[in-house]
Amino acid sequence: MSSIHDFATWEPLLRLVRDSHAEQLAAPAPSADPALLERTLREQIPDAIGATEEETADAEITRTVLEGDPDADRTAGGTR
């Protein structure tokens, strides 16, 4: 069973991921194949529909409210 200590050792990495480097770390792998992913998803979940632009915008607003604006420090003249 995991202890709190096990998770504490991950904190420096998690801080890095949450920080400004997250955008660099979140890039797709060079071997990524978007067309294959789309075909696979359509085969596995044929009745699924994508989110509308409005739903995507609502989700982004919710994320920003819950997590805070990642660009707030930069736009407010802060240094991150």
N, C-alpha and C positions, 0 to 999 in steps of 0.2 A: 504494500500500500504506500502511496506517495505521502511524503511529509511536507510541511511548509518549507523546510530547508531545500527540498528538491526544486521547488518553484523559485525560491530566492536566488538560486544560482543562475537562473535564466534572466533575472531582472536587467542586467547590463545589456544583453542582447535585445530584450523587449524595448528598453529605452531607446536604443539605436533605431529599431524598426519604427517606433512611434515618432521619432524625431524627423528632421527634414530629409534624412536619407531614405525614407520609406518609398518615395517615388522611384528612386534608382533601383531599389530592391524589388519593386513590384512589376518590373518589366517582364514580358513574355520571354521564354527561353528561345534561343536561336532555332532550336529544333521544333518549335511549336508549329502546328499545322491547323490553322483556323477552319479550313474547309473540311478536314477530317473530323474535327470536333463537332462542327455543325451537322455533318452527315450522321455521326454516331448518336448525337442527342436526338435528332429527328427519328432515327430508328428506335431508340430506346424509349423515347417519350413522344410518340406521334401526335398526341392531342394537346401538347403544351403550346402556349402562345407567348410571345414576347411581351415585355412591358411596354406600355405606351410612353410617349415623351412626357406626358403629365405624371404618370406613375414614377418614372425615373426621376423627375424633378422633385416630386414629393419625398422620395426616398433620400435624395441628396440633402434636402432641407432638414429632414429628420436626423440624418447622420450628423450634420453640422451642429444642430441643436444639442444632440446627445454627447458628441465627442468634442465639440468646440471647433472653431474654424482653424484649420492648420495654417492658413496664411495670415491669421490675425496679427501675430507678432511682427511679421515682415511688413504688412501694410500699415501698421501703427508706428513704424519707425524702429521697431525692436530689432535686435540682432539675435539670430538663432543659429 
